[in-house]
């Protein structure tokens, strides 16, 4: 396992190390290989840094706080700090790449030719109009439900 950091932050690995604070040679938190793997799994360095912080927090979660002769070492604080940093970095990542809704649509003129019910190659909707209406109960406006009426 190797560990490198170049302060000119020319690579994504160096950018992730800078964002998570893993720049001290004497206190190495993640190896180059671990960071490189995370970079391949995420769309940008902020998401990668967020996942790395969660990984580091997981390492610190195993450590236990100890008290010996009046001196205490609180390990939980490092765990919580890295989880907070992960949330902050994830928020920053969402500002760079905001969530985009996916909407499948078809031209109104070709609606009958491309009915999703008959064509399984089309994206199937997650919901339909009146999908929760009870056939023998009231419709959405209070009138009795008539299956022939659409």
N, C-alpha and C positions, 0 to 999 in steps of 0.2 A: 504494500500500500504506500502510495506516494502522497506528498503534500507539497504544493507549490503555491506561491502568491506573488504576483508582480504588481507593484503599486501603480503602474500606468493603466491598469484595468482594461487591457485590450481584448481579453477573451471573456466569454460568458461565464466561465468558471471563476475568474477573478472578480467579475461583477457580483456574482452570487456571494463569494467570500466577503466582499466589502459590505454588502447589504446585511449579511447575518453576523458580521463582526468576527469572522474567523480569519483574522489577519496576523495573529501572533504565532510565530514559529514555535514558541515554548508552550503554547496552550492550543494544540490542534484539536479541532472538534470533529471535522469530517475529512475523509481522504479525497483525493482528486477523483478516484474512480466512483465514489459514492455521489459526488456532486455531478459528475458527467452523466451518470445514470439518470439522476433526477432531471437534468436539463433535457434529456431526450424524451422525457415523459410529459413535459409542460410546454405551453405555447410561448412563454416569455420568461425573462430572468426573474421577474417579481414573483410569479407563481412558483418558479423553481426555488427561490429563496424562502418563500413561505413554507414549502414542503420540507426544505432542509431544516428550518426552525422547528417544525413539528418532529422531525427525526431527532434533533438534538434534545428537544424537550422530553422525548421518549427515553433517551439515555439518562437524563437527569431524574426522571420519574422513578427510576429504580433505586436511586440513592436515598438514604434515610437521614433525617436530621438526628444529630447526636448532642448530648450534653455531658460534659465531663468536668468535674470539679469547678463548677461555676462558669465554664466557658461553653458556649453552644455554637453549633454550626448548622445553619438552616439551609438545607439543600432545596427545599421546596420553592424558595424565591427564584432560583435560576430556572426551574421548571416553568413557573408562572410567567417569568419575563420572556422566555422563548415562545410560549404560547401567545402572549400578547403581541410579540413581534411578528409572529406568523399571521395573526389577524390583521395587523397594520399593513403588512406586505401584500396580503391578499386583496385588501381594499385598494391599495395602490395599483395592483395588477388589473383590477376591474375598471379602474379609471382609464387605463391604457387600452384595454380590449373590453369594451362594455358587452354585456350579454345582449345577444340579438335574438329576437323571436323568429321562429320558423313558421311560415305560413304557406301552406300548399294552396294553390288557386288554379282555377280553370276558367277560360273565357265563357261567359254566359251563353253565347251562341252554340257552344259545343258541349254544354252541360250534359245533354242526354247521351251523346256519343262517348263521353268519358265518365260515366257514372262509377264512382268508387265501389258501389255495391257489386257491380258486375265485373269490374276490372281489378283484379287483386294486385296488379303492378303499380297502381296508384297509391299514394300515401293515404292510409286509412285515418279518418279523423278520430280524435279521442272522445268527442262528444257529438251529439246530434240534437237537432231541434226536437223538443218534446220527448227526449229519451227517458225521462223519469215520470212522465204522465201515466197515470193508471188508466188502462183502456175503458174501464167501467166507471171511473170517477170523473171529477171535474177537470177540465182543461186548464190551460194557463191563465185564461181570463175569467174563469168562473163558470163558463158554459159547459154543458155536457160534451164529452169527447166523442167525436165522430171520426172513425178511421178513414172514411172516404173524403173528409174535408181537409185539404192541405193548402 
